[in-house]
């Protein structure tokens, strides 16, 4: 399985940390240059669907969030262009468990049963619903009703093409969009137990958080839109979660 590590070229300390981890685990990898928020241009900003965010009462994305979303979308296009059937994508501020390579091998052996498998878990306080067993130790499932984050995941080429086709412009943070199975319709799963963990070593120097947030005050119209959208999305998510978990159990 092709392994890509998304790394901003100027973040050499993060790159060195990931290179050391991959080599220690015996994993073949490729450093994929991330989009730096400092270098965004008009073409990049044109890919953001700011109007939809406004209609939903959401605040504008920061340049860091836009750059992160662009980096992951570019990685998917790179995968398609190269003809890779399946890739594992890692961000450059994670800690890899010793079993990471074994987990990737198990996911690869399962064939076409999953479009995206997240190797991390952020909502550790939420219930995990198992849906498929990979081995005596590992299983796939969903965090109720969804998780967030793109620290580490495996995606198929067909799923990458479908994701880019169904979500042609950036509306949400990549943390949200990739997990939004109720929007893109892909068969997403979370690995349990996770093998990728967010590293605390680099958190005080987050490249993503360098860019200032655009947290303008919302008026009554904006607040109303956001509440309405939040309710609609909550219903969407729970219906999709019910279908995902109950349909598979009925089988």
C-alpha positions as CSV (number, residue, x, y, z in Angstrom):
1,X,0.0,0.0,0.0
2,X,1.3,3.4,-0.9
3,X,1.9,5.6,2.1
4,X,1.8,9.4,1.9
5,X,2.8,11.8,4.6
6,X,1.4,15.3,4.1
7,X,4.0,17.8,5.3
8,X,4.5,21.6,4.8
9,X,8.1,21.9,3.4
10,X,9.1,24.4,6.1
11,X,8.1,22.1,8.9
12,X,11.4,20.2,8.9
13,X,11.1,19.1,12.5
14,X,7.8,17.4,11.9
15,X,9.1,15.8,8.7
16,X,12.2,14.4,10.5
17,X,9.9,12.9,13.2
18,X,7.7,11.1,10.7
19,X,10.7,9.9,8.7
20,X,12.1,8.3,11.8
21,X,8.8,6.7,12.8
22,X,8.3,5.2,9.3
23,X,11.8,3.9,9.1
24,X,11.6,2.4,12.6
25,X,8.4,0.5,11.6
26,X,9.9,-0.6,8.3
27,X,7.3,1.3,6.2
28,X,8.0,2.5,2.7
29,X,6.6,6.1,2.4
30,X,6.6,9.3,0.4
31,X,6.6,12.8,1.8
32,X,3.8,14.7,0.0
33,X,4.3,18.5,0.0
34,X,1.4,20.2,1.7
35,X,-0.1,23.5,0.7
36,X,1.2,26.3,2.8
37,X,-1.4,28.8,3.9
38,X,1.1,31.6,3.3
39,X,1.2,30.7,-0.4
40,X,-2.5,30.6,-1.2
41,X,-3.6,32.4,-4.3
42,X,-6.8,33.5,-6.0
43,X,-7.3,30.1,-7.7
44,X,-7.1,28.4,-4.3
45,X,-9.6,30.7,-2.7
46,X,-11.9,30.2,-5.7
47,X,-12.2,26.5,-4.7
48,X,-13.9,27.5,-1.4
49,X,-17.7,27.6,-1.4
50,X,-18.0,30.7,0.8
51,X,-21.6,31.3,-0.2
52,X,-22.8,28.0,1.0
53,X,-21.1,28.6,4.4
54,X,-22.7,32.0,4.6
55,X,-26.2,30.5,3.9
56,X,-25.5,27.9,6.6
57,X,-24.6,30.6,9.1
58,X,-21.0,29.4,9.3
59,X,-18.0,31.6,9.8
60,X,-15.4,31.8,7.1
61,X,-12.7,29.2,7.0
62,X,-9.2,30.4,8.0
63,X,-6.4,30.2,5.5
64,X,-4.9,27.4,7.5
65,X,-8.1,25.3,7.2
66,X,-8.3,26.0,3.5
67,X,-4.6,25.0,3.0
68,X,-5.2,21.8,4.9
69,X,-8.3,20.9,2.8
70,X,-6.4,21.6,-0.4
71,X,-3.5,19.4,0.7
72,X,-5.8,16.4,1.3
73,X,-7.6,17.0,-2.0
74,X,-4.3,17.3,-3.9
75,X,-3.2,14.0,-2.3
76,X,-6.3,12.3,-3.7
77,X,-5.8,13.7,-7.1
78,X,-2.1,12.6,-7.0
79,X,-3.3,9.1,-6.0
80,X,-5.7,8.9,-9.0
81,X,-3.1,10.2,-11.4
82,X,-0.6,7.6,-10.3
83,X,-3.1,4.8,-10.5
84,X,-2.7,3.7,-6.9
85,X,-5.6,1.4,-5.9
86,X,-5.4,2.3,-2.2
87,X,-3.3,4.7,-0.2
88,X,-2.7,5.4,3.5
89,X,-2.5,9.2,4.3
90,X,-0.9,10.5,7.4
91,X,-0.5,14.1,8.7
92,X,2.9,15.1,10.0
93,X,2.1,15.6,13.6
94,X,1.1,12.1,14.7
95,X,2.5,9.2,16.6
96,X,2.3,5.8,15.0
97,X,1.6,2.7,17.1
98,X,4.0,-0.3,16.6
99,X,1.1,-2.2,15.0
100,X,0.4,0.4,12.3
101,X,1.9,-1.6,9.5
102,X,0.1,-4.8,10.6
103,X,-3.2,-2.8,10.6
104,X,-2.6,-1.5,7.1
105,X,-1.9,-5.1,5.9
106,X,-5.2,-6.3,7.4
107,X,-7.2,-3.4,5.8
108,X,-5.6,-4.2,2.4
109,X,-6.5,-7.9,2.7
110,X,-10.2,-7.1,3.3
111,X,-10.6,-6.0,-0.3
112,X,-13.4,-3.7,-1.4
113,X,-15.4,-3.8,1.8
114,X,-14.5,-0.2,2.9
115,X,-14.0,3.1,1.0
116,X,-12.3,5.0,3.9
117,X,-10.9,3.6,7.1
118,X,-9.8,6.1,9.7
119,X,-6.8,4.9,11.8
120,X,-7.4,7.4,14.6
121,X,-10.2,8.4,17.0
122,X,-10.7,11.8,18.4
123,X,-14.1,11.5,20.2
124,X,-12.9,9.0,22.7
125,X,-15.8,9.7,25.0
126,X,-18.3,8.6,22.4
127,X,-19.6,5.0,22.0
128,X,-17.9,2.9,19.3
129,X,-20.3,0.6,17.4
130,X,-18.5,-2.4,15.8
131,X,-19.6,-3.5,12.4
132,X,-16.9,-5.8,11.0
133,X,-14.0,-7.8,12.6
134,X,-10.6,-7.8,11.0
135,X,-8.9,-10.1,13.6
136,X,-9.1,-11.1,17.2
137,X,-7.7,-7.7,18.2
138,X,-9.0,-5.3,15.5
139,X,-12.4,-4.4,14.3
140,X,-14.1,-1.7,12.1
141,X,-17.0,0.4,13.1
142,X,-18.4,3.9,13.6
143,X,-18.1,6.4,16.4
144,X,-21.6,7.4,17.4
145,X,-22.7,9.1,15.3
146,X,-19.5,10.3,13.7
147,X,-15.9,11.4,14.5
148,X,-13.6,14.1,13.0
149,X,-10.0,14.5,12.0
150,X,-7.7,13.5,9.1
151,X,-4.6,12.5,11.1
152,X,-4.5,9.1,9.4
153,X,-6.7,7.2,7.0
154,X,-6.8,4.6,4.2
155,X,-8.8,5.4,1.1
156,X,-9.4,3.6,-2.2
157,X,-8.9,5.2,-5.6
158,X,-12.7,4.8,-6.5
159,X,-13.6,6.5,-3.2
160,X,-11.1,9.3,-3.8
161,X,-12.7,10.0,-7.2
162,X,-16.2,9.8,-5.8
163,X,-15.3,12.2,-2.9
164,X,-13.9,14.8,-5.3
165,X,-16.9,14.5,-7.6
166,X,-19.5,14.7,-4.9
167,X,-17.8,17.5,-3.0
168,X,-16.2,19.5,-5.8
169,X,-15.6,22.6,-3.7
170,X,-14.4,23.2,-0.1
171,X,-17.3,23.9,2.2
172,X,-16.1,22.4,5.5
173,X,-12.8,21.7,7.1
174,X,-11.2,18.5,5.9
175,X,-11.7,17.2,9.5
176,X,-15.4,17.4,8.9
177,X,-15.8,16.6,5.2
178,X,-13.9,13.2,5.1
179,X,-16.1,11.9,7.9
180,X,-19.3,13.2,6.5
181,X,-20.6,9.9,5.1
182,X,-24.1,11.4,5.1
183,X,-22.9,13.8,2.4
184,X,-20.5,11.9,0.2
185,X,-22.1,8.5,0.7
186,X,-18.9,6.6,1.1
187,X,-18.5,3.5,3.3
188,X,-16.4,5.0,6.1
189,X,-15.2,3.1,9.1
190,X,-13.0,3.7,12.1
191,X,-10.4,1.2,13.2
192,X,-10.6,0.0,16.8
193,X,-8.3,0.1,18.6
194,X,-6.7,3.1,16.7
195,X,-3.1,3.0,15.7
196,X,-2.6,6.7,15.0
197,X,-2.6,9.3,17.7
198,X,-2.3,13.0,17.6
199,X,1.2,13.9,18.8
200,X,1.3,16.5,21.6
201,X,4.9,17.3,20.8
202,X,4.1,19.8,18.0
203,X,0.7,21.1,19.2
204,X,2.1,24.4,20.5
205,X,3.4,25.1,17.0
206,X,0.5,24.0,14.8
207,X,1.0,25.1,11.2
208,X,-2.7,25.0,10.8
209,X,-3.3,27.3,13.7
210,X,-0.8,29.9,12.6
211,X,-3.3,31.5,10.3
212,X,-5.7,33.9,12.0
213,X,-9.3,32.9,12.4
214,X,-12.1,35.0,10.8
215,X,-14.4,35.0,13.8
216,X,-16.6,38.0,12.9
217,X,-19.7,38.6,15.0
218,X,-22.8,37.0,13.6
219,X,-26.0,38.9,13.5
220,X,-29.5,37.5,14.2
221,X,-29.8,36.3,10.7
222,X,-26.5,34.4,10.8
223,X,-27.3,32.9,14.2
224,X,-30.7,31.8,13.0
225,X,-29.2,30.2,9.8
226,X,-26.6,28.4,11.9
227,X,-29.2,26.9,14.3
228,X,-31.4,25.8,11.4
229,X,-28.4,24.2,9.6
230,X,-27.2,22.5,12.8
231,X,-30.6,20.9,13.4
232,X,-30.9,19.8,9.8
233,X,-27.4,18.3,9.9
234,X,-28.0,16.5,13.2
235,X,-31.1,14.8,11.7
236,X,-29.2,13.9,8.6
237,X,-26.3,12.4,10.6
238,X,-28.5,10.3,12.9
239,X,-30.6,9.0,10.0
240,X,-27.4,8.0,8.1
241,X,-25.9,6.5,11.3
242,X,-29.0,4.4,11.8
243,X,-29.0,3.1,8.3
244,X,-25.3,2.3,8.4
245,X,-25.5,0.4,11.7
246,X,-28.9,-1.3,11.4
247,X,-28.7,-2.4,7.7
248,X,-25.4,-4.1,8.3
249,X,-26.6,-5.8,11.5
250,X,-29.8,-7.0,9.6
251,X,-27.5,-8.7,7.1
